[in-house]
Amino acid sequence: MNKVVVSIIGRDRPGIVNAVAQRLHELDCDIVEVSQTILEGAFAALFIAGLPERLSIEALRDALTSHMAWQGLGCFIREHEAGTATAQPQTDLFVVTLDGPDSKGLISGITGVMSEWAVNIENLKAIKRHDSGNALIMFEISIPPSVHNADFKKALENKAEELGVRVSLQHRDIFEAIHRVLPV
């Protein structure tokens, strides 16, 4: 079974994930993985789905596009290129938080450091607080074994100082333990 990447974009409302999942199920596609988010009222989702042999990508595109268009959603489908991703060594996940006064170039600046060090961003969430003029940006990253964490952290701190914000780098397990809400 070949896999496809299905991206859906549009104005958020309840039921979008269900509408896509239901249509994929009706077409006998197997949903392998899903990620979705909402940004300022805009919905975006990526589905990785197994495509049955009897269904072409073009037929899937036609079926999903017509199904999503009447709901005001855009749909893009392409073949999932399995096995083309660069094999990554086993790495631990870390969390980088950046906070302080919002300014243009925060994400560009800090991701530039990550790119220079060949650090992969697994997840990213950026929130601008319009009332205070501050920004909070969280990255889940994987650091290659060849990178010395202390040197990488220093590079992040230097860039953060240049940008006028605070930065923190923590192993994800430590971050989650510190921020875990326990029952009372």
N, C-alpha and C positions, 0 to 999 in steps of 0.2 A: 504494500500500500504506500503510495507516494504521499508526501505531506505538503500542505500549503500554509502560507501565512495569510491570514485575513485581518485586515485593519478596518475598523469602523470608527468614524468621527462624526460628531454632530452635537446639537444642543442636548444637554442632559435632561432626562426624565426617567421615571421609574419604568422598568420592564425592558430596557434595551438589551441587556445581557441575555435575558430570557428569549427575546425575539430572535436574536442571532443563534443562540444555542438550539432553540426549537427548530429553526429552519435548517441548521446543519444536521440535526438529528433526522429530520424528515428526508434529507438527501443522503442519509446513511453515512455521514461523515463522523469520524471519531474525534472528539475534542481531546487533545493531548495536554495542552497547557493554555492558560488564559491569564492575561494581565490587563487591568483596566484602571482608569483614574478619571477624576473630574477636576478640571482647572477652570476657575471662574465661570462655572456653568457650562463649560465645554466638556463633552464626553469623548474619551478616546479608549479604544480597546484593541488588543492584539490577541488573536486566537491562532494557535497552531493546531491544525486538524489533519487527520488522516483522510485521504481522498480515495473512495472506492474505485476500483479499476474501470468500472462501467461509466464513471462520471469524469468528463474532461474539466480542466481548469476553466475553459471558456464557458461551459454549461453551468458550472458552479458560479462563476462571475455573473452570468445572466440571471440566474435564479436569485442570488443574494442581492444583486444591485437593484432589481425590480422590487424585491421584498423590502429593502431598506429605503429606497428612494421615496416611496409614498410616506415614509415616516420622517422624512427630512434628514436622513443619515447618508453620509458618503461611505463608499465601500471600495477597498482596494485589495486585490488578491494577487499573490505571486507564488511560484513554486518555492517550497522550503528547500534550500540547498544543503541537505544533510551531509555532514562530513566535511564541509568546506571551512568550518570555523577552525581557527588556529587552536591546536591542542594546548590547553593551559595546564601547568603543573598544579597539583593540589595546593590550595592556599586557604588561609584563614580569612574570614571576613572582618573588616574593621569599619567603624563608623566615624566619619568626619562631620563635625558640626561647625558651622560658620555663622556668627551672629554679630550684628552691629548695624551702624547706619547704612541704609540702602544707597547704592550708587551704581551707575552703569559700569559693567566690567567685572562685577564680583564673580559671577559664574565663569566667565571667560578666564579671568586671572587664576582662580584656584584650580580649574580643570586643566589649565596650561601646565601647572606644576605636576598634576597627576599624569598627564600625557608624557611629559619629559621623563618621568620615572617609570613609564610603562605600567602604570597602575590602572586596572580596569574598574570602571564604574558599573556596579551591579544594579544600583537603584539610586534615584535622585528625587528629592522633593524640595522645592524652593517656595517660600511664602514671604510675601512682602506685606508688612503691617502698615497700611496706609495711614492709620491714626497716629502712629508714633514715628513713621519714617524709617523704621528698622526692617531688616530682613533676617530670616532664619533659613538656612540651607543645610539639609542633611544629605549625606552621601553614604551609601553602603559600598565599600570598595574591596577589591582583592589585591593584595600586594604580592608581587612575585617573590619567591624565596631568595632571589639574588639581590633584593633591595634590603638594605639595612634600615630597619624601622626608625631608629633615632635620627639618621641622616634625612630620611624622607620627612619626618615630623618637623625637623628644623627648617627644611625648605618650605613646608606649608606655613610655618610660623613667620618666616621672613616675608612671604607673599602676603599673608594676612596683615602683618604690620604695615606693609606698603599700601594695602587697600583700606586700612583703618578699621579693621574688624578683629574679632576674637576667633580663634580656631581651636578645636579639640580633636584629638585622634585617640580612639579607644578600640580595643578588641570588641567585637560585637557581643560576645558573651558577657563581658564586663558591663558594657553599655546597657544591655537588657537587664542584667541583675540589679543595676543601680536604679533603673527606671521602671521596674516591675511594680505594678500595683497589686498588693496582696489583700485578700479578703479580711474584713475586720472581725 
